[in-house]
Amino acid sequence: MEIERKYLIEDLTALPFRPEDYPSREIEQGYLCTDPVVRVRRDGSRYFLTYKSKGLMAREEYNLPLTRDSYLHLREKTDGRLITKLRYVIPLDGGLSLELDIFRGDLAPLILAEIEFPDEESAENYQAPSWLGRDVTFTAEYHNSTLSMG
């Protein structure tokens, strides 16, 4: 089960940290289907096929490892835009982590931040700091599967 909140970052300079001071990795992903979500992803040097159930804040997610060749084969079959982004992982208080995605290509200058939670209650009660920007968790237009259709 994936339980996360998503925020729209409009100004990197408003963040209380410098993203480049944290580890990052290149991510490339495309969608074979958006309803239900079936995605292929290159995350650094690792490759995955992912299925996600319906939902906005909480949904089932299954990741299956792929070989590079399998990924490249499936990537050719994706619909819409191939999404590329640089992901920074920033530790937060309470054992949480912020995944900061800086989109590249025709989605630039879009920046989204996601925080994954251990349970729905924690996610629902989370008091986000103001620098996180607008909460877009329940706005489907900011789901990567929706962004891929543009």
Secondary structure, DSSP 8 states (H G I E B T S, - for coil): -EEEEEEE---GGGSSS-GGGS-EEEEEEEEEEETTEEEEEEETTEEEEEEE-S-SSEE-EEEEEE-HHHHHHHHTT-EEEEEEEEEEEEE-GGG-EEEEEEE-GGGTT-EEEEEE-SSHHHHHH----GGG-EE-TT-GGGSHHHHTT-
